[in-house]
Amino acid sequence: MGNYVLEPRQELFVREYVKDYNGAKAALRAGYSKKTAAAQASRLLTKANVKSLLQEIQEEIKHFNRVTIQKIIAENSRIAFSDLKDYVKWGPTGVKMLDHTNVDTRCVESVEIIPGAFGNKMKIKLYDKGAALERLGQFLGAKAKGEKPPDFTINIHVGDDDKSAIGIEYSIDQQ
């Protein structure tokens, strides 16, 4: 670590800040009052010695986790260009889940099976493609309009054996 002149609470703030990058919460965890936490965080993040320590810790985290810009772009690309057809197959006979060992589960945020009167209902939620595309666009220098695409949910009704589906429904949540 570099030789930074920081009060113990300031250093603790930096170490807490890199956990979630929420300044107000980091200030609270570092011992600042709830009333002044947001203002303290804002003030601390402008101080040169705090910024230097923060940058050094971020570099250590990147090195430790072997995080590179290429990996970040690849992961965002994987999410941005994921396709539901990689997870389910549908046709005249219904909807079937593909074998999970053959799909890229890194794009799946959650899978939920909900028992129902007419069979199980399976909900597959992929990570937010719109957000991944926006991050890629920002990285590539595109100007973001700031508009978030609507949330898209697909529910697949699966038979009792969890392999054959009875139906499929989807909803688009407009904001």
TAURKA-V680805 format. One line per field, one symbol per residue. ss: DSSP state (H for helix, E for strand, L for the rest). phi: phi as a letter, one per 20 degrees, with the letter a starting at -180 (. if undefined). A space follows every 50 residues. Layout:
ss=???
phi=???
This chain:
ss=LLLLLLLHHHHHHHHHHHHHLLHHHHHHHLLLLLLLHHHHHHHHLLLHHH HHHHHHHHHHHHHHHLLLHHHHHHHHHHHHLLLHHHLEEEELLEEEELLH HHLLHHHEEEEEEELLLLLEEEEEEELLHHHHHHHHHHHLLLLLLLLLLL EEEEEEEELLLLLEEEEEEEEEELL
phi=.fedecfgffffgffffffbldfffffffeoffffdgffffgfffefgff fffgffffffffffelecgffffffffgffdfcgffdcccafepdcfegf fddeffeefbccddfbfdofdddddefffffffffffffenfeefneeff fccdddedffemcdeeaccbbdefd
